[in-house]
């Protein structure tokens, strides 16, 4: 049986930041619910392990809870894309 394809690139970053801030998955789901996002601990765990897509509005709430910019959750391309020369948008010049 082959490796399952990850459905999001931000799950591992969210998990790392959540653990650094010493927030349990259950507490994180509670924070989400207080901000209007109906999400269970189980669903959140699926996002972290990459078996469920993270929606844009979910990432917005996650970034508020983690006190980071939403771009901090999504701007690194996954290794499997083969992208080598990635330019972070903050390094791009305005047109």
JOCORBEL-V591076 format. One record per residue. N is the residue number from 0. RES is the residue in three letters. SS is DSSP state (H for helix, E for strand, - for the rest). Layout:
BEGIN
N & RES & SS
N & RES & SS
END
This chain:
BEGIN
0 & UNK & -
1 & UNK & -
2 & UNK & -
3 & UNK & -
4 & UNK & -
5 & UNK & -
6 & UNK & -
7 & UNK & -
8 & UNK & -
9 & UNK & -
10 & UNK & H
11 & UNK & H
12 & UNK & H
13 & UNK & H
14 & UNK & H
15 & UNK & H
16 & UNK & H
17 & UNK & H
18 & UNK & H
19 & UNK & H
20 & UNK & -
21 & UNK & -
22 & UNK & -
23 & UNK & -
24 & UNK & H
25 & UNK & H
26 & UNK & H
27 & UNK & H
28 & UNK & H
29 & UNK & H
30 & UNK & H
31 & UNK & H
32 & UNK & H
33 & UNK & H
34 & UNK & -
35 & UNK & -
36 & UNK & -
37 & UNK & -
38 & UNK & -
39 & UNK & -
40 & UNK & H
41 & UNK & H
42 & UNK & H
43 & UNK & H
44 & UNK & H
45 & UNK & H
46 & UNK & H
47 & UNK & H
48 & UNK & -
49 & UNK & -
50 & UNK & -
51 & UNK & -
52 & UNK & -
53 & UNK & -
54 & UNK & -
55 & UNK & H
56 & UNK & H
57 & UNK & H
58 & UNK & H
59 & UNK & H
60 & UNK & H
61 & UNK & H
62 & UNK & H
63 & UNK & H
64 & UNK & H
65 & UNK & H
66 & UNK & -
67 & UNK & -
68 & UNK & -
69 & UNK & -
70 & UNK & H
71 & UNK & H
72 & UNK & H
73 & UNK & H
74 & UNK & -
75 & UNK & -
76 & UNK & -
77 & UNK & -
78 & UNK & H
79 & UNK & H
80 & UNK & H
81 & UNK & -
82 & UNK & -
83 & UNK & -
84 & UNK & -
85 & UNK & -
86 & UNK & -
87 & UNK & -
88 & UNK & H
89 & UNK & H
90 & UNK & H
91 & UNK & -
92 & UNK & -
93 & UNK & -
94 & UNK & -
END
